[in-house]
Amino acid sequence: MTPFLLMAVGPKDADWARLSQISQAYGALSVILSAGALAGVAASLAYQSRQTRIATEETTWTAHRELLLLSLAKPEFLTCWEPPSVPTTSDEWRRIVYTNLILQDWEKTYSFGLMTDAQLTRTFELHFEGQTARDHWRNSREHYLRYAVGGANRRTRQFAHVADRSYDAAVAAGPAVSVGAYFVQPTMPNQPPSPA
């Protein structure tokens, strides 16, 4: 009935062939707009999926961090984790556990693109000047590298490889700064500073 209704209400001298061509042009434009809208929906779903994954990772990381912090606050809980892979004292192990928290924070920062490769390399160069940092990597490097190869994303793999290269370079460059050499001893009032 549509053609008859259009003829009844339309002007008598209308060029129906031309109007049909215009209508077909709008039909093609409608297909393009529909495809654009569908692409927008797909992009929105992909973004929401990524945000959900990030939120899940953050929740998991927060829970893990809380467990580690509890272990540091109550050293008797340190034996609930895997034992050190290198011989170490309880105090050294607590420092290693805390260093692991620092590295995990850097890894998250780097994986979110908030740290460049150059910044990461420089961070590790400075980090591995210290003995605790080297002890941590010596204890954890196998785990980090196995995790990086076993399906982690590209930036996580890059993080582990930059850390490992920086560690090897630091060890080749010479001995680390020991824990006891980090800070100078405070001087007592009216006491001359100790000679260097």
C-alpha positions in Angstrom: 0.0 0.0 0.0 3.0 2.4 0.5 3.4 3.4 -3.2 -0.3 4.2 -3.4 -0.3 6.2 -0.2 2.8 8.1 -1.4 1.1 8.9 -4.7 -2.0 10.1 -2.9 -0.1 12.5 -0.6 2.8 13.4 -2.8 2.8 16.2 -5.4 1.4 15.2 -8.8 4.4 16.3 -10.7 7.0 14.4 -8.5 9.8 12.6 -10.3 9.4 9.2 -8.6 12.5 7.7 -10.2 14.6 10.5 -8.8 13.1 10.2 -5.4 13.8 6.4 -5.5 17.4 7.1 -6.3 17.7 9.5 -3.4 16.0 7.0 -1.1 18.6 4.3 -2.2 21.4 6.8 -1.5 20.1 7.2 2.0 19.8 3.5 2.4 23.5 3.1 1.6 24.3 5.8 4.1 22.2 4.1 6.7 24.3 0.9 6.2 27.5 2.9 6.8 26.1 4.5 9.9 24.9 1.2 11.2 28.3 -0.3 10.7 29.9 2.6 12.5 27.5 2.2 15.4 28.3 -1.6 15.5 32.0 -0.8 15.5 31.5 1.6 18.4 29.6 -1.0 20.4 32.4 -3.5 19.7 35.1 -1.0 20.8 33.1 -0.2 23.9 32.8 -3.9 24.8 36.6 -4.4 24.3 37.3 -1.4 26.5 35.0 -2.7 29.2 36.6 -6.1 29.0 40.1 -4.5 29.4 38.9 -2.4 32.4 37.4 -5.5 34.0 40.7 -7.4 33.5 42.7 -4.6 35.0 40.3 -4.3 38.0 40.6 -8.1 38.6 44.4 -7.9 38.4 44.5 -5.0 40.8 42.2 -6.8 43.3 44.5 -9.9 43.1 47.6 -7.8 43.5 46.1 -6.0 46.5 45.2 -9.2 48.2 48.7 -10.6 47.6 50.3 -7.4 48.9 48.3 -7.5 52.0 49.4 -11.1 52.7 53.0 -10.1 52.2 52.7 -7.1 54.5 51.1 -9.3 57.2 54.0 -11.7 56.9 56.4 -8.7 57.4 54.5 -7.5 60.4 54.4 -11.0 61.9 57.7 -12.8 60.9 56.4 -16.1 62.1 54.2 -16.1 59.0 57.2 -16.0 56.6 57.5 -19.7 56.9 54.0 -20.1 55.4 55.5 -19.0 52.0 57.9 -21.0 49.9 61.4 -21.2 51.4 64.2 -19.1 50.0 66.1 -20.6 47.1 69.4 -19.2 48.4 70.7 -19.5 52.0 69.6 -16.4 53.9 68.9 -15.1 57.5 65.4 -14.1 58.7 66.2 -10.4 58.5 67.6 -10.8 55.0 64.5 -12.7 53.9 62.3 -9.9 55.2 64.2 -7.4 53.2 63.9 -9.7 50.1 60.2 -10.0 50.6 59.8 -6.2 50.8 62.0 -5.8 47.7 59.7 -8.1 45.9 56.8 -5.7 46.7 58.8 -2.9 45.2 59.4 -4.9 42.0 55.8 -5.8 41.7 54.8 -2.2 41.9 57.3 -1.3 39.2 56.0 -4.1 37.0 52.5 -2.8 37.3 53.6 0.7 36.5 55.6 -0.5 33.5 52.8 -2.8 32.2 50.3 0.0 32.3 52.7 2.1 30.1 53.5 4.6 32.8 57.2 3.9 32.6 59.3 3.8 29.4 62.0 1.2 28.6 64.7 3.8 29.2 63.2 4.7 32.6 62.9 1.1 33.6 66.5 0.3 32.6 67.8 3.3 34.6 65.6 2.3 37.6 67.1 -1.2 37.6 70.6 0.1 37.1 70.3 2.1 40.3 68.3 -0.7 42.1 71.0 -3.4 41.5 73.7 -1.2 43.1 72.3 -2.5 46.5 73.0 -5.9 48.0 69.4 -6.6 49.0 68.2 -6.0 45.4 70.8 -8.4 44.1 69.9 -11.0 46.8 66.2 -10.6 45.8 66.9 -11.1 42.1 69.2 -14.1 42.7 66.4 -15.7 44.7 63.6 -14.7 42.4 65.0 -14.5 38.9 64.1 -18.1 37.9 60.4 -17.4 38.9 60.3 -14.1 37.1 61.8 -15.4 33.9 59.7 -18.6 33.9 56.5 -16.5 34.4 57.6 -14.1 31.6 58.2 -16.9 29.1 55.1 -18.9 30.1 52.4 -16.7 28.7 52.7 -13.3 30.3 52.0 -10.2 28.2 54.7 -8.6 26.1 55.4 -5.8 28.6 55.7 -8.3 31.5 58.2 -10.3 29.5 60.2 -7.2 28.6 60.2 -6.2 32.3 61.7 -9.5 33.4 64.4 -9.4 30.6 65.4 -5.8 31.4 65.7 -6.7 35.1 67.8 -9.8 34.3 70.1 -7.9 31.9 70.5 -5.1 34.4 71.3 -7.5 37.2 74.0 -9.2 35.1 75.5 -5.8 34.2 75.5 -4.7 37.8 77.3 -7.9 39.0 79.9 -7.6 36.2 80.4 -3.9 37.2 81.6 -4.8 40.7 80.4 -5.5 44.3 77.1 -4.1 45.6 76.6 -1.6 48.4 76.1 -3.7 51.5 73.2 -3.0 53.9 75.6 -1.7 56.5 77.1 0.8 54.1 73.9 2.5 53.0 73.9 5.2 55.7 76.6 7.0 57.8 76.5 6.7 61.6 75.1 9.8 63.3 77.5 11.9 65.2 76.9 12.7 68.9 76.7 16.4 69.9 80.0 18.0 70.6 81.8 15.0 68.9 83.9 15.6 65.8 82.8 13.6 62.8 84.8 10.4 62.3 87.5 10.7 59.7 86.7 9.2 56.3 
